Amino acid sequence: MWLELSLVSAVLLGVRRIYEKQLTATFGNFSLSFLTLVFALPPALALLLFFPIPEDIAHLPWRFWWPLLVIWLVLYPIQNYFLFRSLREGELSAVLPISALLPVFNLATSYAILGEGPSALGIAGIASIAGGTYLLLFGGRVGAFTLNRPVLFMLISIACTALGSTLDKVSVGVSTPVFYGFVNMLGASAVFLVLAAASGQAGELRRVGEAFWTLVALGVILALAVAAFMAAFQEGPTSYVLALRSGGFFLPVVWGFIVLKESVTPRKALALALFSAGVALLAL
């Protein structure tokens, strides 16, 4: 079942990134983070009516809370700040394939915390993804050494997501997937509200009416994606679940090429081929 849930999560993630790219033109990094989470809370709360919750939510163990504190106070702010900067400043077809690095970054933390290691095919997949990353990160003219800043921003965001994903699995292991997803988003929304106010972005929240229905749709997508991802996480091997989920970059990349008329270069095409091969090898 974790296989199907991972694929559902990947598709929803791809749709989500398309919406988020659109919204970065209206909102700042922290105000957008707050809004996407707040609009996801009602559908996430509704899901709790149909899925199990821990028997005693008033006495959850420390093993549930300490990963959340690290995610809320450290990882989530860094992750979303660089995610939305990357989406705003870069092309979807250039920055989103970097999400294929998610299972690669996660391998080290999964091995250290959960005891899960890569297979021989997984190692080959890592090499393929590393090659694709190099092509996108260091692009430009022959003989020139130019750093693609939006790709670098996505790289930082994915590194935070990888560590956070391992911590997610720790907390999900002593609770239930949908309940954990709701608590995760609830606490993170409070943190991002404070950050939005501290960074002078709170005034942007008055513009919510300009994108109300987009935010409603995004909230439903996010709630369903988190529920599917956490359920898959509870059942499947961490790196394999992440490998399938990271395949969600295909949809927004196609959107970028066809709808946004983003450039198609030989370097980008080769990088996409390497990312695709790497994700497939990691998922085997």
N, C-alpha and C positions, 0 to 999 in steps of 0.2 A: 504493500500500500504506500510505503514511503516514496517509491519511484513515481507513482502517479501524482502524489501530493507535491513532490519536488518540481515536476513538470508544470503543474498548475501554478505554483509559486513563480516559476520562471516567466511564464506568459504574462502574469499579472505584474511582475516587476518591469517587464518591457513596456507595457502600457503605461505604468506609473511614471517611468522616466520621460515618456513623451509629454505627458501632462506637466511634469515638473519643469521641463525645459521651457514650456510656454509660460509658466507662472514666474520664472526667474526674471522676466522682463517687468513684472509688476511689484514684486516683493523682495526684500532683503533676505539674507541667508537665515537669520534667526527668526524673523517674523514668518517666513514661509515654513520653516520647520515647525513652529508652533501651530500654524493654521492646518497643515496637513495632518498633524497628530490629533488636534482637537476635533476635526471633522471625521476622523476615524474612530473616535471614542463611542459615539452612539451605535454604529453598526457592530463594533466589537462588544459592547455591552449586550446587545441583542443576541449575539452568538452565545453568550454565557447561559442563555435560557435553554439552549439545545445541546450543549456540551458539558461534560463533567467539570467540577471545580474541586479543589482540595477539601477534605472533610472538615478541617479546622483552620479556616483562613486567619483566625485571630492569633494563632500560635505557629506560624510558619517558621522553619528553622533558619538559623543564620546562613546556612548554605544557600538558601533562597535569596537572601537580601544582599549579601556582600557583592556578588557579581552585578546586581542591579545598581548598586551605589557606584561601582567603577564605571559602568556603562553610562549612567545618567550624568555623573559629574565630570568625567574625563573623555570617554570615547565618543559618545554621541555628539557633544558640541563640536569636537574636532572633525569628526566624520561628516556631519552635515554642512559645516562651514565650507569645507573644501569640495564636497559633492556639488553644492549649488554654485560655487564659483566656477567649477569645471564645466557644469552644464550651461551656465550663462556665457562663458567666454570661449568655449570650444565647440567643435562640431560633434554631433551625436556619433557620427561614424568614426570619429577619431578617439573620443574619450571613453565611450561605453564598452568597447572591446576589452579595455583594461580590467573590467569586472571579472574576466576569465582568470585573473590572478587571485581571486578570492580563495579558492581551494588550495592554491599554492602557498599563500601566506598562512593559511589555516593549518597546514600540515605540521609545522613546528609546534604550535600551541596545542594542537590535538594530541600530538605524541607526548608532549610534556605533561598535559593535564589529564587526558583521557586514555593514553596508551594506544592510540590508533596511528599506524604508519602507512606509507605509500607502497604500492606494488611496483613491479618492474615497468609495467605499462604506465603507471602513474608518474614514474621518474621521467619516462620519455615525453609524457604530456607536459610536465613541468618545463623541460627543455624547449619544447615547441612554443609554449606560452611566453617563456623568457625571450625567445627570438622575436616574437610578435611585439612584445613590449618595447624592446630596443628599437625596432623600426618606427614605432609611433612616438616614442619619447625623444629620440635623437633623430630628427628628420632634417629635411632641407636639401640644399645643393650639394653636389659632389665636392668633397674636400672641406665642407663647412661643418661646424659642430654647433648646432642650434638646439636648445632645450625647449620642448613644447610645454609651456607652463600649464595649460589646462589638463594635459595628460598627467603631468606631475601632480597636480591637485587631486585628480581622480585616484592616482596611485596611493596618495596619503589616505584618502577616504577609504579605499578598499582595505588597506592595512588595518585601519581601525575596525572596520566591519569584520574582518577575519578574526581578530582577537575577541571582539564582542560576540561573535557567533559561538566561539568555544565557551565563553562565559554563559551565553544563553542556554547551552545544553546542560550546564551545571544546575542552573535554576529550574529548568524544565523537568529535570530528573527528580526533583522533590516537590513538584506541583503538577499542573496539567497545562497542555499547550495553549489553549485559548485563554485561560485565566492568566497565565504568565504574560501572554501577548498584551492583554488589556492593562495589567499593572505596569508593564514596561512602557507602554505609550502614555499612560496617565502620569507617571512620574516624569517622563521626558518632556511632556507638554508643559509642566510646571517649570522645569529648568529653562526651557526655551522662552517662556514668557518673561522670566527674569532677565535672560540674556538679551531679548529684544528690547526691553525697557532700558537696560544698561547701555546698549549700543545705539540708542536713539531711533530704533526701528518700530517702536510701539505705535507711533502715529500712522504707520502703514496699514495697521489693522483696520482703520476706518475705510479702507478701500476694498474690504472683503466683498462688498456688493458687486464690484466689477467682475469678480470671478466666482460668484457664489455657487453656481451649478457645476462649474469645473471642480471646485473644492469638494462639493458633495460627492461627485463621481469618484474623485481621487480618494476621498475618505473611505468609501465602500471598497474600492480596490485595495487600499492599504490594509484595511481590517481583514479582508479575505486572504490577502497574500500572507500576512503575518500568521494567521491561524493555520493556513496550509503549510507554511514553512516550519512553524514550531512543531506541528504534528509530525511532519516528515523527519524533523530533527530528533524527536523522541524515539522514533523507530529505526532510523537508518544510520549508517556510518557518516560521521560528520563531513569528511572531505568529499565523499561521493554525493551527498545531498547538496553540498555547496557547488560541486562541479555541474550538476544538472541545473541548479538555480542560476548559476552564472551564465548559462546559455541563453538567458533572457535578453542578452545584448543584441541578438539577431533582429528582433522586431524593430527597435528604435533605429538600428543602423540602416535597415531597409527604408524606414520612414525618412531618415535623414537624406538618403540618396534620392528617393523618388519625390517626396513632398517638399523638403527644404532645399533641394537642388544642391546638396553638398558635393564637393569635388570627389572624383574617383581617380586616384593616382595608382600607378603600379606598386609603389611602396605600401600604400594603404591596403590594396588588394592582397598583396603577399602577407601582410600582417594579419588580415582577417582570416586568410587560409590557415596560418599558423595557429591563431587563437582557436579556430574551429576544430582543428586536429587535436590540439591540446585538451580542449574540453571533452572531446569524444574519448580520448585515451584515459583521462582521469575518471570518466564515468563508467568505464568498462570494468 
